[in-house]
Amino acid sequence: MSAKLNSNASFNSNASFITSKENKEVLWNVLYNNKVFNNIPETDFNNIQMLFEKTILKSLDENREFSSNTISDPKNIIAINKIILQNMVTTIANYKKSLLTPIEIKETLKAEKLEEFDKELSAKKVSFSELITLKKPEVIDFSDVKEDEPLTSNNMNELLEKIQKERSITFPPPPIEVVDLNEGLLMEKEKELEEISQFNANNSLKNLNIDYELHSKIDRLSVQLEQLLANQMLIMEKLNAI
């Protein structure tokens, strides 16, 4: 929507002209045409509109030397409008940065990871318990030895050899494997830290690009604003002459 001036308009000060509907339309169109509002969700429109109004009032309050003069000096109007545009571009850039703030991990995702880790930990505990538990030797059955048969030296040797073989098989414990129960947890934490570090690095690069675009847009806006307001001043001079 282009800016329009009412033929009956009469402004007593620069401040009243700056806050007029016509001047706000000019400022908004300059920002919109230079894609300052790009990548901002439509649901945030009310927030942006409030920031726009607050930026105008704040700029006027901080630059009273321009806004308190009479309308006879169009240079002051151009100067204060430039300040408003610069402040608005900076404000919008900061607003966009706030949308890039790292998002916390969802509680459901955390719960799933914790559940998976608990299952792995339980499995390792069971495996570890089995490794360190010694098997009891089986009871040796001597029923094959007849009580009424006297033991000879040969029979005694055979019996001792048999017992020794059985003991050598049943008694030695299995080799114990040392299992680090914290290994899975440490790997999980390292992975999360790496993901957060990469996310922050990407955000830093995006912020640098936004800052560079910010300065470029301010330069372009200043040139366009001078042209628009110069034409506007000519119209106002003609209206005042009527």
Sequence and secondary structure as in RCSB ss.txt:
>XXXX:A:sequence
MSAKLNSNASFNSNASFITSKENKEVLWNVLYNNKVFNNIPETDFNNIQMLFEKTILKSLDENREFSSNTISDPK
NIIAINKIILQNMVTTIANYKKSLLTPIEIKETLKAEKLEEFDKELSAKKVSFSELITLKKPEVIDFSDVKEDEP
LTSNNMNELLEKIQKERSITFPPPPIEVVDLNEGLLMEKEKELEEISQFNANNSLKNLNIDYELHSKIDRLSVQL
EQLLANQMLIMEKLNAI
>XXXX:A:secstr
      TT   SSHHHHHTSHHHHHHHHHHHHHTTTTTT  GGGHHHHHHHHHHHHHHHHHHTHHHHTS TT HH
HHHHHHHHHHHHHHHHHHHHHHHHTS     HHHHHHHHHHHHHHHHHHHHHHHHHH          TTS TTS 
  HHHHHHHHHHHHHHHHHHSS        TTHHHHHHHHHHHHHHHHHHHHHHHHHHHHHHHHHHHHHHHHHHH
HHHHHHHHHHHHHHHH 
